[in-house]
Amino acid sequence: MSAEGSERSNLPFEPNKKRQKPVKTKTQPIVKTQESNQKPPQQPPYTKEEMAIPEVVSQRMIRRVAAFCGIPTALGITTLVVSYLLVSYAHVQLPPIAVLLVNMGLFGLGVLGITYGVLSASWDVERPGTLLGFGEFSTNWGRMVEGWRETRKKNV
């Protein structure tokens, strides 16, 4: 099912309706008096309940981020320790650039794992999603790009 060709269903934590921007009107300068110093309370655009991510979904995201970020980061730290031990005690000559590139690669995978962990989690409360989350990633990436495009159209 493609994101462009069909209507998608809203997620439980997405607002149900789109709020319209108030129409700008030309007004006359307001003469301030004692009574007009009080500002009317401004209503937030969305309530906390509308904006909150459900607990089940946030726990799912946390588990995936821990796996997809934690494993490469732990391997990067382990690589540093192992390379130090090999050079110090086993007298193995490792090129420093190789150690640097391996560590940069593993830490870079850890940083990408944060994004992938969040986007590969199922954002639907009732559906847990798959183990690696390839389908969920493509769905959530499409939603994110669609949101960027709508925001860009509003700002132009």
Secondary structure as GFF3:
##gff-version 3
##sequence-region A 1 156
A	DSSP	three_ten_helix	35	37	.	.	.	ID=ss1
A	DSSP	alpha_helix	48	51	.	.	.	ID=ss2
A	DSSP	alpha_helix	55	88	.	.	.	ID=ss3
A	DSSP	alpha_helix	96	119	.	.	.	ID=ss4
A	DSSP	alpha_helix	134	155	.	.	.	ID=ss5
###
